[in-house]
Amino acid sequence: MYWRVRRVSPEQVVKTYGVHACLAVSLLVNGFLLITRPNPQKQVSGELKTNLDVFARNVTQHILDTSFISYESSTRALLPNGGVPGELAPPVVTQLKAREQLPKTLEDLRATARTLESQRQVSAVRIDSVNQGEPDEKSLVPLEVTGMVAIHSADESVSGNPVGFKFMYKVGMAANPSNPEQKRPIVVEFRDLSAGTR
């Protein structure tokens, strides 16, 4: 018995094994996509993205607020009040106090509020963008906020052109002391990336 040798053309190979080759390529591509996809448990939901956007805008407004009308309430929202944490974690409060962006004591807060009122100082904050990144290994969400701030006083002592700012926050979720099941955002890390800052 002799085996008969057949000549096979490329067309016949494609007709016979083309579907198998396409299936193998499809399986490889889908396997690669499955392996490299982001972890669905670490992704931020749409509702949380909206909440973090609003939170970043509020925190930025509170940090930059130097209007005599709202300075004291904005600053108090950033700071812890009794057992209830503010919008900023204690290390961030310490950092901003060292940079003199927050008052060191309640007396300093009241004195600054009185000064702003005597100067009739107002500020306007325009937030141009809030960019959210993916959560890191500690489940902290990076937020980058950019915009402009303008300050004007009645006696023209601090009036000037609008100044750009760029802040980077890392936001985590903190339990509410009165209701531990309810989580709320808190700034865990803060960096000022504005031009001319350290």
N, C-alpha and C positions, 0 to 999 in steps of 0.2 A: 504494500500500500504506500502510495506516495501521496503526499499532501500537495494539493494544488495551490500554487502561489497566485494570488490575485493582485492585480494592480489597483490601488485605491487613489482616487483623485482627491484633491483638497475639498472639492464640492461635496463629495460623498461623506468626508469626515465631518464637515460642518453640518450637513443634514442629519447625520447619525448622532453626533455628540455635541452639537451646538447648544441645545437646551440644557444639557448637563453642565457645560462650561458657564453659561449664564447663571444657572442656579448656584454654582460654586462661588462665583464672583459676588453675587447678591448676598450669600451667606457670610462671606468674608467682610463685606462692607457693613452689613447690619451688625455683625459681631463687634467690629471696631467701634461703630456708633454707640452700641450698648455699653461697651467698656469705658468709653471716654465721656459719656453724658454726665452732667452735673448731678450731684446727689439730690434727689427730690425732697428729702427731709431737711436739707439745708437751704433750699430755695425759699425766697420770701414770697408770701402770698400777695395777691393784688390789693387786698384790703390793708395789709400791713405796710405795703409800699406807700399807699396813700397816707396812712397814719404817720409813717416816718417822714414823708415829704412835709406834711403840715408841722410835725414836731421840729424838724430842722429849721423851717422858716420861723417858728415861734422862738426857738432858742437863739437864733441869729438876731432876731428883732430885740429880744431881751438883753443880749450881750451888748449890742450897739446903741441901745436906747439911752439918750441923754436929754430927753424932753422933760421939762420941769413938771409936766402934767402926769407922766407915767413912769418916771425913772424909778421911784421907790418900789412900786408894785412889780415892775419888770425885774428889778434886782432881787426882790424877795422870791420871785418865782424860780430863780436860778439856785437859790441857797436852800439848804435844809431848814425845815421849820419843826422843831421838836423832834419827834420820832419819824416824821414824814420827810423822806429825801426830796430835794428839789430836782430841777431838770439836769443838774450837773452832779457827777459823782464827787466824793470828797477830794480825791487827788486833783481833779480838774479845778475845783474851787480853790485849792491851795496854789495851783499853778497860776490862775488868773489873779489871785490876790498878790502873789509875788510880782507879777507884771503890772500891778496897779490897774487892772481892768475891772476889778471888783473891790469894794470897800473892805478893809480889814476887820472893822467892828461895826456894830449898829450905830454908834455915835458918828463914825465916819460916813455911814450911809445917810443919816439925817443931816449932817453938815453939808454933804454934797447936794442933797435935795434942796436945802435952803439956798445954797449958792446958785444952783440952776434956776430956782424960782426968782431970786433977786436979779439975775441976768435975763430972765424970761427966755431961756434957751430952749430951742426946739430942734429936733433931728428928724430926718426923713431917711428911711432905709428902703432901698429898692433891691429886691432879690431877683437876679436875672435867671439863675438856674440852680437846680438841686439835682445832683447826679448821684445815683446809688450804685454801689458795687455789690458783689456777691459776698455773703457772709464768710468770715474766716473760720479757722479751726475752733475758735472760742465762741462761735455764733455771733460775733460782733459785726454789724453792718457798717461799712464805710460810707459816709455821706460827704460830698463836696458841695459847698454852697458858695456861689459867687454873686457879686452885685456891687452897688454903690451906696455910700452914706453921705449925707449932706447935713451940716450943722449950721444953725443961724441963731444969733442972740440979738435982743433988742438994742444992746449997747454996742453991737458990732465987734465985740472983743474976741469972739471965736468964730466969726463967720468966715466961710471960705468956699472954695470950689468943691464939688463932690469928689470923694476919694473912693477908689475901688477897693474891694476886699475879697479875700478867698480863704474860706475856713474849711478845714477837714475835721470831721467828727468820726468817732467810732462809737456806735450806739448799741447798747445791750438792753435787755429787758429786766426790769426790777419788779419784785413783788410789792404790792401795795400793803403797808402794814395793817390797815384796817380790814382789808380783804385779801389774804394771801393768794387766793386763786386768780385774782385779777392782776395781770402784768401790765406794766407801762414802760415806755422807753426812757432811757437815761443816758446821758453822754458820759462815756467811760474814758475816752481819750479826745484831746483837742489839740489841733495844730493850726496856727495862723500862717498861711502861705501867701499873704498879701505882700506886695512889693515893698521893700524897705523894712520888713520885720525880721526878727532874729530867727 
